Each structure stands twice: as C-alpha cells, then as structure tokens.
C-alpha cells in the first residue's frame, strides 16, 4: 500500500524540502540509492537514502551525519519514497 508523508526536517535538502509530500510504498524493498522512511533501534522514523554497498543511510544535506548500520542494529523500513509532490 501507499501512504502520504509530509517532510518536516531538512536532512534531505535540497532533494526533499520542508512541506513536500512524499508518496511512500510500504510493499517495496529499499534498494541502493533509494530514499526510505527508516527507524533505527526503535527510534522515531527519519528519511534517508540507502547506500547498499556500505550498509549506510545517508542524508542528502551534508550537515547531517551518515548512519552506518551494524549487525546488531534493528533497522525497520516503513516504506520507499516513490513520488514527490511540491507546491510551486
């Protein structure tokens, strides 16, 4: 299924901007370079780009740190961003 999520932060700026609407598909697996809604170790959900080779989750905004997933980390992907809606 698909959900609509509104961007609240600027960790993915300039790709995603505050108040953008994201169409998120919960029935897709996250793949390399795709953007997902991710929870790490049962913390709140965040939006990050997946780097499959390095098992890392990246913010497009370089002011934010990359999250490296370790074997013991619990990573839950709520869904993959498939479309972006932005007011002009």
Secondary structure by P-SEA (a helix, b strand, c coil): cbbbbbbccccccccccccbbbbcccccccccccccccccccccbbbbbbbccccbbbbccccbbbbbbccccccccccccccccccc
